Amino acid sequence: MHSRNLPGGRIEFAPHVHNARYSCPGDQSKHTDFQYIAGYEECDGHYHVARNSYPYLTLEMVIEGSGRLRINESEHLVGAGFCFCGGPGVDYEFTSSPDSNLTKYFLVFGESQSGKSAPKKFLYPGFTMPYVLVEDLVKWNEIIIAEGASQAPDAIENISALIGILVRKIAPDASGKAKQKTTDSLVIKALALIERNFKELSSLQEIADTLSVSSEHLCRVFKSSDRASPYRILIRRKMEHAYAQLKMTQLPIQEIAYSLGFTDSFHFSRAFKKRYGMPPSQVR
């Protein structure tokens, strides 16, 4: 790791990056808690980050190249449009392919921002989204970096608004009208369970049983947190994994379906089309 002096002290960045650009709005001569760090990095074939936790919520957004991500116990093939979040309590390894080096943007949310509902509600540590329009990622990140570099008096306020737009592009549930509510601990446990075991889990009842609560109570808690139902989130996570497999591998569609617990390929195709608006066969 290498580090730079930024508000809040020295911040660590990964090695093996080139043509990097960073911006952090605020007075860098004052060691006060930073609110945002925005950046652009071109990674070489030796790029490798391994963290068993990180104190800040961090959003990584790939725009070119390919690589691999292990986040907790889940493995992902990473390509253009893949986004994920690291942060407290999340163990992950992120590497660039030697043959197709990663280019990416990232955002680090300072402590004062990580505690707010706008990013944290939808971009929790462990969040993954396998495909976001690269054009959107480039457009909004470039504006955010430029605004942060300007050191204008209203830069932080403007960046907060811009990040709100970016979050709505990345997280489908982000309506931009999030209520100021504390995320229930049961919701956090359920989301972590789904992220770890989405391949094996197949029903709402299985999720509830594992957490030792009733399915009715679990749904009520998710509803009170303004989230989609646990089952809908589970299916969405399965489809995200399926999309990545279809895009990055040559595995047969039926094999991908079976690996996610679908014994009926028609059911799998219907769920995939509902999520992405096209059948799995059209992804390749």
Salt bridges, closest charged atoms under 4 A:
GLU41 OE1 - LYS104 NZ 2.72
ASP44 OD2 - HIS16 ND1 3.49
ASP44 OD2 - HIS18 NE2 3.04
GLU60 OE1 - LYS104 NZ 2.80
ASP91 OD2 - ARG70 NH1 3.27
GLU93 OE1 - HIS48 NE2 3.02
GLU93 OE2 - ARG70 NH2 3.25
GLU142 OE2 - ARG21 NH2 2.75
ASP173 OD2 - ARG236 NH1 3.02
GLU195 OE2 - HIS76 NE2 3.77
GLU195 OE1 - ARG237 NE 3.02
GLU240 OE2 - ARG236 NE 3.95
GLU240 OE1 - ARG237 NH1 3.95
GLU240 OE2 - ARG275 NH2 4.00
